[in-house]
Amino acid sequence: MKFRTALMALAACGISFSTLADVKLDLPYQADLVLVNGVEQDGNDTLTLPNGVNQFAFTYIDSLRENGDDYLYKSDVIIVKFDASDEALKLDLPKLRTAQDARKFNKSPQLALVAANGEKIDFEQDKLIKSGLQFGRDFEKEIAVYNQSGKAAAVATTAAVVATAAVPATLPATAAPAATSPKSPVDQQQTRNVAENMLNYWYEQADEATRARFKAKINQE
């Protein structure tokens, strides 16, 4: 009962515990996020992702100079799919200095995923292309269609997991319990350990205000 109360308190305090995330991905300033695992997202903050297959999409945005004038360059949307566990990665992008550099990059983007030890991680890349006007794009719908195409950077839609920052803090609706056989003491202990690890993990991620609300919620029970 205490564990269930604690988990509910975590949710009430705005903490998601849908998955324990173990992959950190640092993005350079030129990478402006468009999607993370099927969910629209922007900015270039460090991502915290679950172990396994992940997919993100971004545009390269930077100021370039041509004929003495500065202008803002924005690439096509680039999709990246990779498989990693317990890694700290960074996305490496080339520095584009001229319009010619930009045209070459847009035609054939050169990028790399690099681990903390300097090793390059295998990945698949592609583009999320929309013909015609680019205003008002529904990127979530576009990536859903793309992921059904079987192309290089596509992922199974059921495998897409939202990055921690994008997961809404909600509990699933209560469903009628299915008929199951009673758990053995070993299974019960394993479940208890998982719950305890989850509680410890998300408590450590929370700020002081969230911890205080969590403690208050527990003390009310």
N, C-alpha and C positions, 0 to 999 in steps of 0.2 A: 504493500500500500504506500509506503514511504517513497519508493522509487517512482510509482505512478504519479504521486502527488508532485514529486520533484520534476518529472518530465513535463507535466502540465504547467508547472510554474515557469519552467524555462520557456515554454511556448508563449505564455502570458507576458513574459518579459521581452519578447521580440527576438528570441534566439531560435534558429532553425537547426534541427538535429536529424534531417533526412539522410545525411551521409557524413561520414568522417572524411574530410578532404585532406589529401596528403601531397598534392602537386602544387607547387608555387610557380607562377609564370610571370616574370618581369617583362614589361613592354617598354620599348623606347618611346621617346616623345613624339616621333613621327607616326606611330601607330595609333589610329583612332578607332576604337572598337565599334563594330556594328552589331555583332551577334556573339553570344557565348552559349554553346550547346542548345541552339534553337531558340534562345530568348534574346530579344533585342536589348542591347546594352551600348553605352557610349563611354568615352573617356579612355584613359590608358593606365589606370591604377593596377597594381599587382593583383593577379587573379589567384584565387585559391580554388583548386579543382579536385574532384574525386580521382582516386587511382583508376587507371584503365584508359579507355578510349575517350578523348575529348575533341571537340570541334569549336573553333572560333573563326570569326570573320572580321576583317578590318580594312580600312583604307589608309594609304600612305598620304599624309598631309604635311607639307613643308613649304617654306618660302624659297623660291628659286629666282635666279636673275638671268635675264635675256636682253641683249641689246641695250644694256645699261639700265633696264627697268626691272623692278622686283614684282613678282606675282605669286599668287598662292596656287600651288599644285595639289591636286587631289586625284589619286589613282582610282582605278576600278576596285570593286570590292573583292578582296582576296580571301579565300577560304583555306584554312589549315586544319588538318586532322592528324592527331598523333596518339600514340599509346605509351604511357609512362606510369610509373608507380614510385612513390616516395622520392621524388626528385625536386630539386630547385632548378628551374630552367629560365632561360632568357631568350627573347626573340631578337635576333640580330638582323638589322636592315642596313643596306648600303647608304652612304651619304650621297644624295643627288644634288649636284651643283648647277647643272645647266638644263635647258629644255631638252637637249639631246639625251642626257642621262635619264630624264623623266620618260621620254618616249620609249627608250630601250627597256626601262623597268616596267612600264605599263604593258609592253608587248610580251616580256618574259621576266616576271618578278624573280629576283634573286634574294633569297632569305635563308635563315638558318635557325634551328632550335639548338641551343647550346646548354649542356649541363654544367653544374658548378665545377666539375673537374676538367672542363674544357672539351669534353667529348660531344660530338654532334649527334643529335637524336634524329632517327628516321621519321619522316612525316610525309603526308600527301598534301598537295596543294592544287587549287583550282580557282576559278573566278565565278562570282555570282553576277551574271550578266542580265540586264534588262534592256531590251531595245526601246527606242523612242524616248519620250520625256522621262526624266529621272526624278521628278518631284513627287512627293507623296508615296514613296515606295513602301510596301508592306513587306519588310525583310523577313519577318517570321513566317509569313505565307510562302515567300520565295524560297526560303531554305527548306521548308517542309516539302515543297515540290522537288527541289534539288535532291533531297535525301532519299527520295523515291526513285531517282534516276539511275542509281548504281554507278555513278561517275566516281572519279578517283578519290575525291575528298568527302564522299557521302557517308553518312552513318545511319544505322538502323534507327528509326524514330523512337523505338522503345528504349534505346540505349542512351538517348540524350538526357544528360543530367545537368541541371542548372548550376552555375557557379554559386558558391555560398552567398555572395553578396546579392544575388538576384532571387534567392528562394524566399517566398513569402512565409512569414511565421504563422502558419495556421495548422490546426490539427485536422486530421481526416474526419469525415462524418462518421458517426457511430453506426456500425452495421450489425445485423444480427449475427451472433457467433455461430460458426460452422461446427458441426459435430466432429470433435477430435478426441483422440485417446489421451488420457492424462499424461502429462510430462513426467519423465523419470526425475529423481533427485539430481542426477548429473545434468540433464537438460535445464532444469530450473536454475541450477547454479551457474551454468553457462549464460543463460539469459540475464541473470542478475549481474554477472560480471560485465556483459556488454552494456547494460544500462548504466552501470556505475562508471564505466570508461567514457560513455557518451556524456554523462553528467559532468565528470571531471574536465573533459575536453572543452565543452562549451562554456563551463564556468570560467575556465582560464581565458577564453577568448573575449569574455564580456568586460565592459568597462565597469567602473565602481558604482555608477548609478544603477546599472542593470543588476549587478550583484546584490545591491541593497534591496531592490524590488523582489528579487528571487528569494532572499532570506526572509523578507517580510511575508511573502506568500507561503513559504514553508511553515513559518511560525504561526500562521493563522489556522493551520490544520490541527 
